Amino acid sequence: MICYPDTSYLCSVYRKQIHTPTALAYRNKMAESLPFTRLLEFEFLQSIELQVWLHTHDRSKGSDILTSGESG
């Protein structure tokens, strides 16, 4: 079966969120890479841009981006 990630999963992998440990554990068990569609790319980039905009206007909003070492 082909599993397609959604934006919330990717955000949990690449940003510090409540579900980050679960998302990273799932990713570390995967044998193959996830398919990444153009629509998912667009949604993910929009989500990151929104989080950056929120964080620049109010430091209590938005989430920190994980570094490559933290994201596994």
N, C-alpha and C positions, 0 to 999 in steps of 0.2 A: 504494500500500500504506500502511496506517495503522501507524505505529510507536508502541507504547506503552512509555514508560520504566519501568524498575523502580527499586526503592528504592536500589540500589547506584549507579545512574547519577545519580540526584538528589543523593545524598550526595556524590558526586564533584564535582558542579557547585557545591554550596552549602557544602561543607566542604573544608578542606585535606587532601587525600589523595594517594596515589601516582598515581592515575589522573586527577586533576583537570585537568592540561593536555590530555589526550586528550578528556575529556568536554567541556571548554570549546571545543576546536577543532571537535568534532562539532556542538555547539550553535550555534556561530557560522556554520556552513555551512548550517544548516537554513533552509528557506524558509517553513515554517509552524510554528506553535506545537505543542507536544506535547499530546496528549490526557491529561487528568489525572482519573483515576477516584476515587471515594470510598474504595475500598479502598487505593489507592496513597497517598492523603492520610493515611489512618489509619496505614499502615505507616511512612511517612516521619516523621510526628510521633512515633510510638513510637521510632523510631531516634534522632531528635534528643534526645528525653527521656532515653533510655538513655545516650547520649554525654555529656550534661550531668551526669547522675547519676554516671557513672564518673569524669568529670573533677573533680567536687567532692569525691569521696572519695579520689582519687589523681591528682595533677596530671600524672603521666606517661601516664595513660590518657585515652581520649576524644580528640576532634579539635577544632581551632579552627573556628569558623564564619567563612566568608569574608564580607568586607564587600561591599556592593553594587558598589563600584568594582573589587574583585578578581574578582567573579564575572561580570564583563563587562557 
